[in-house]
Amino acid sequence: MQNQKILENKINIKFKNKSLLSLSLIHKSFNLLSNNEKLEFLGDRVLALVLSKKLFNMYPYESEGSLDKKFASLVNRKTCLKISKILELEKFLVLGNTYKKKIKIEDKILGDACEALIGAIYLDSGYKVVEGFILQFWNHEIKKSAIVEIDSKTKLQEYSLDRYQKLPTYKVLTYKGPQHNPSYKVSVKIYNSKFYYGIGNSKKIAEHDAAKKLLKDLKIK
């Protein structure tokens, strides 16, 4: 494990309580009672709050469904893992002997450590500092959120709720073919519309296909 001062320099934050930083890097395989799990729990919520606020301010005219899609792209495990690798957290983690022998640390451990570090920063330095940290290291992902597309089914649901205060109605019409390669035919309609039909290898794909056709007819992109 490298000197934690190196990590402090990487994140440009000096911890007043060094034990919080140390705890954020201890995996349960090393110590079952004193580890980073509770800090990870806290960090997950802090990350969600900071990014929710950022998206709320960035996209004042977008729907809740659209914001939710962008939010999901920012807080998923892959993004936390990416930030963890940028910070090289694997060099600072304290692991039990079982994990020390492994050449590659599991992705989940690295992602959780990133959230635990966020929790530790919040407890040690407060909201403004942790907000600055998150916005700095998530900056690239936040910019990418502008091009997150909403799928056809979500888009149709938002349109139907906004216009008619009713959800679209889907119905499976046929299911055939072998279990490993099935074929579904699904219908969808919204208030005052005709039926539109979609086909796919799963119910979900068929529903998206049907929703896409309805949206196309309504000239909604």
N, C-alpha and C positions, 0 to 999 in steps of 0.2 A: 504493500500500500504506500502510495506516495504521500509526501508532506501535504497536509491540508491547506497550507498557505498558498500552494500552487493553485488549488481549486478556488480559493478566495480571490486570487488575482484573476483567474479566468472569468469569474462572475462579477468581478469588481465590487465585491461586498465584503467588508470586514466584520466578522461575527463578534459581538460583545460577549455572548455566551458560547464559548467554543464547544461545550458539551452537546449543545443542540446540533451543531454541524456534525459532530462525531456520531451522534445517535442516528441522524438521517442516513448515514452510510453503513449502518450495521444491519445485516440480513439476519432473519430469524434462525438460519442454519448455524449461525455463530452464537447467538444468545436468544433462547426462547422467551425469556422474560423482558429483556431490555433490547429492543430492536426498533426498526424504522416503520413498523406497520401503522401505528397510530398517527405518525407524522404524514405518512402517505395518505391516510384517510382524510386528514385535514387539508393537505396540499391539493388533493383532488377537488375539494370544494372551493378552495381559494382560486385555483386555476379556472374553474367554471365561472365564478363570479367575475373575475377580471375580464375574461374573454366575452362573457355575455354582455357586460357593460360596454366593451369596445365595439362589438357588433351592433348593439343598440344605437350607439352614437354614430357609427359609420353608415348605417343603412336605415335612416329614419322613416323611409317610405315603403320598406319591404315588409311582407307579411310575416307572421309568426312562423309559418311553415318554412319559408325561405331562410329565415334566421336560424331556425333549428337545423337545417341542412348544413349551413355554413359552420355552425357551432360544432356539429358532430365531426366535421372534417378537421377541426382544430384540437379537440380533446381526446381523440382516439389513441389507442395504444401505439400505433405506428408513429404518430407525431411525437409523443413523449419519448419513444425510443430514439427517434432522430435527434432530439435535443440532448438526450443523455449521451449519445455518441459524439455530438459536437463538443460537449463538455468533458468527454473521456471519463465518465464516472466509473467505468470498469476499473480504472487504475486506483480509485480511492475506496472502493467497496471493501467492507470487512465481511468475509464469508467463512462458513464452516469448512472443515477438511474435505467433505464430500464435493463441494463446489470448487474448492481450490485446485483440485486435480483436473477439473475440466478445462479444455483448451478455450472454449467459448462460453461466456456467461449467458444464461437464458435471457431472451428478450424481455420477458415479464419482469424479471428482477431489475433490469436496467430501467425499464419504464416506471416501475414503482419507486425506484430510488430517485428519479427525477421529481416525482410528485412529493416524495418525502423531503427533498431539498427545498421545494417551494414552501411546504409546511414549516420547516425550520426557519427559513428566511422571514416568513410572516410573523412567527412568534418572537423572533429576535429583533426585527427591525420595523415591523408594522406594515400596514397596507400599502402605503405610497412606494416604499422600497420594493416590495414584492411585485407590485404592479409594474414598476419600471423594469424589473428583471424579466418578467413574463413578456411584456410588450417588445423588449429588445430581442429576446431569443425566439419569440414566435412571430417576429415581424414578417419574415418571408412567407410563412404559412398564412398569416392574416391577409397579405396581399393576394395570395392565391385564392383565398375564399371568395373573391369577387367574381371568379369564373366558375364557381360550383353550380352545376346545373340541377334544377329540380326535375325529378322524374315525372313522366306523364300522369301517373296515377295520383301523385300528390298535387300536381298542377290542376287536374280536373276536380279533385276534392275541394281545393281552395276556391276554385271558380264557382262550383255548385253551392258551397256554403255561403259564399259572399253574395251570390245572386238570388238563391232560393231558400237559404237556411236549411238545406237538406243535403244529405250525403248521396253520392252516386249509388246506384243499385247494380251489383254484379251477380251473375248467376252462371254456374257451370252447366253447360248444355250437354256436352259429351266428354267422355274419357275413354280412350282406347289405346291399344298398343301394349307391348310388353312392359313390365315394371321398370326395366332399366332404360327404356326409351319411350315414355308415354306421350300421348298427344291430347291436349286439352282444347276444347272450344268453349269460350266464355262470352257472355253478352254483358253489355253495360248500357245504362240509360240514366239520364238526369231528368229532372222535372221538365215536362213538355217536349222531350226529345224522342226521336225514334230509337230503336235498338241498334247498337253497333257491336260487331263481333271481332273477337281476337283469337288467335291460335298460338300455342306454344308448348314446349316440353314440360312446363310446370304451370300450375294454376296462376302463379304470380306473373310469369312471363306473358301468359294469355291475357290477363287482366291489363297489363301495361300496354299490350298491343291494341286491345279494344279501346282503352282510354286515349291512346295516341290518335286513333282514327276519329274518335269523337271530337277531340281538340282540333284536328286538322279541318274537319267540317265546319267548326265554329270559327276557324281562322285565328286560333289562339296559338302563339308560338311559345 
